[in-house]
Amino acid sequence: MKFNTIKPSRLQPYFEQELRVYRAALEKDQFRIAWRHLERAHIIGQSCPWEHSYLHWKMLLFGIRIKSAKEVIGQIPRLLVGGVKSFVGKIPVGNTGGAKVPPLKSMEIPPDIQQLINSVK
């Protein structure tokens, strides 16, 4: 069994860019844009335990900020097990990480993100 501990370094700038855009949108109360970039960062970082757990923490905080009980409650189990599932390589590929999406459902990866992932294999 292969254990995942770090994300390919070539994906790191894209992961960080999604988080920068998220923060900028959040500062302007552009919640839909902010959320979209959290989801994109989740897709990029979900294969690595630290990034995966961090994103669920950010999604939990986002849920608190927008006063969404559904998001807050939905993020708690994801926060607890997301990083573990990443560590053992059992993630639902492409899952965007939000509470509106079943936590074990694989989803289609946006083409631009798929291209990034393919470029580091």
Secondary structure as GFF3:
##gff-version 3
##sequence-region A 1 121
A	DSSP	three_ten_helix	9	11	.	.	.	ID=ss1
A	DSSP	alpha_helix	12	27	.	.	.	ID=ss2
A	DSSP	alpha_helix	31	45	.	.	.	ID=ss3
A	DSSP	alpha_helix	49	65	.	.	.	ID=ss4
A	DSSP	alpha_helix	69	87	.	.	.	ID=ss5
A	DSSP	alpha_helix	111	119	.	.	.	ID=ss6
###
